[in-house]
Amino acid sequence: MNCPEEDFPAVRAPSHSVVEEAKAAGVWIFGGGVMTQRASIVATEGTVTEGPYPEPKAVIGGFSIIDVPSHDDALTWTAKFAEACRCAQEVREIMYDPDS
């Protein structure tokens, strides 16, 4: 979730290694870094407001989407990312919509 900026060079290679491992295992879908913590909120009528801004301890630096058969498998992969990134990771399940 929140990796200190000074750790970026040291975590780049290990985290990319985990991505390559996930690709080789056939579970990797997509991932990337979050460029800014600033969010734009678009209301149902189309108005746009800026925010909310996360607390510094809750900053999201990036995300990975993997396709695995179980929650336990997701936790196993997440542990690999947490170790490589040197920071805690959050796990969320995404509902699949076959019509999308």
Beta strands, then each sheet from edge to edge (+ up, - down):
strand 1: 28-33
strand 2: 40-42
strand 3: 48-50
strand 4: 62-66
sheet 1: 1+ 4-
sheet 2: 2+ 3-
end
